[in-house]
Amino acid sequence: MRERIGSALKLAQEDGDKRRCATLRLIQTAVKDREAAARDNGKDGVGETQVIEILQKMIRQRETSAEEFETSGQLDLAEQERVEQQIIREFLPVQLSDEEIRSLCEETVKDIDAHGLRDIGRCMSELKSRYPGKMDFVQASCFVKEMLRSEANGYHASKGGDDVAEN
């Protein structure tokens, strides 16, 4: 991925695309900063998963900024933030739809035999290991919480309810 970012930066420089160059440099700087921090902590650097996390965080930051700019009537700045978001998204794996995320969350809850909100950490850990960078984990967390809350109220991920003990 780093090579793709570097190649895209060279191409943007050749094309004279200043916005794209600036955004790609920001990505490279964020990755280098994270690598330096990792090395300071005795680690080898950052892997592909951490780069994806960096890019997702950058997208969330730009989404928040764009909304704030729109609220304050600065539509030109909001548009710049949205353009940067699109540039950053080019380097992320294709994201799953809400329906696909919900289905994978249900499958994971069932696979790890999660029961109640106390198991949300296990579910999210499993989802992150199975689908790194492929879904919005904030959205996934909401789906998992909803499922585990429902289960606590008598609903089981298998939708049969037959695993729920009767009182």
N, C-alpha and C positions, 0 to 999 in steps of 0.2 A: 504494500500500500504506500509506503514511503517513497518508493521509486515512482509510483504513479503520480504522487503529489509533486515530486521533483520534476518529472517530465511535463506535467501540466503547467508548472510554473515557467519552465523554459519556453513552452509554446505560447503562453500568455505574454511573456516578455517580447517574443518575436512578433506577436500580433499587436503589441502596444496596448493591451487591455489592462489599464491601471487598477481598476476595481478588483479584477480577478487576481492580478499579481499581489495586491495588498492582502487579499483574503487568504491566498495560498501561503504567503509568508507568515501570516498569523497562525495558520495551522502548523507550519513547520516549527515556529517558535514555541507553541504550546506543547508540541511533542518533545522538543529538545528540553524544555523546562521540566517536564515530567520525568524524562530520562535522567537529568541531572539530579533531581530529587531522589529518584530510585537508587542511583549510584551512591548518593550521600548516605542512604539507609542500608548500604551493603548489598543491593540487588544488582542484577546484570543490566538493567534498563527496562524498557517497556515492550511488551509484546503486541501482537495485532489486536487482541481484545482490549487492551488499555488504550490503544490508538482510537478504536471505535468508540470507547467511552468518552474520550476527549472530544471527538467530533460530535457526539450526541449532546454533550454538555454545551458546546459552542452553538449548536442549533437551538437549544432551549434558551440560552442567553439572548440570542438574536430574536427569538420569538417574543420574549418578554420585552425587549427593547422596542421592537416594532409596535407592539400593543401600546406601550407607554407613549411612543411618538405619535401614534394615531390619536390617542386620547387627548394629547396636548395640541393636536392640529398640525403637527410637523410631518405631513404626508411624504415629503421628499426623503426625509431621513428614514421613515418607516419603510419606504420602497427600497432604499439602500440595504437595510437590514434583511429584507426578504430576498434580495438578490444574493447577498452573502450566504443566506441559508441554502439557497439552491446550489451554489457553488460547493458548499461543504457537503450537502447531501449526495453529490456525485461520487463521493468516496466511501459512502456507507453501503453495506449489503442491502439488497432489496428488503424493505420492511414488510412484515406480515399485516394483513388486514385485521380489523377488530374481530371479525368472525373467526378468523384463523387463530388469533391470540386466545379468544375465549375457549375454543375447542382444545387447544394445546394446554391451557390452564386446567380444564376439566380432566383431561387425560393425565396430567401430572399429579393433580390432587388424588386421583384414583390410584395411579401407579405407586405413589409413596404412602398410600393409605393414611392420608391426612384427615384429622378429625378436630375441628374447632380452630379458633384463631391462634392458639398456641403453636400451631404447625405452619404458620405463614412463612416464617424464616426458612424452614426446610423446603417449602414449595418454591419460594423465590430463588433460593440457592440452586435448586435443581433446574429451574427454568433458565437461569443465567448460564449454567454449564451446558445445557442442551442446545440453547439457541442464542449464543452470544452475538449481540449487535443486530439481531434480526427482528426484534420487537421492541415496542415501547414498554419498558419494565414498570413504569409508573402506572400505565393502563393495565398491564398484567396484574400488578399488585391489587388494583381495585377489583378486578374480576375474581382473583383468588379470595380476597376478603369477603366479597359478596357470597361466593360459594361456601366458604367455611362458616360464615354467619348463618347461612341457610341450613347448613348441615347441623349446626348447633341447635337449630329450631326444628329438627326432624327430617331434613332433606339430606340425602347422601349423594355423593358425586356420581354414583352409578344410576341415579334417578329411580332406583327401585325402592329405596328406603328400607330394604330388607336387612341391612346391616345395623340398623338402629335398634338398640335394646329397648324393650318396652318396660315402662315403670309400673 
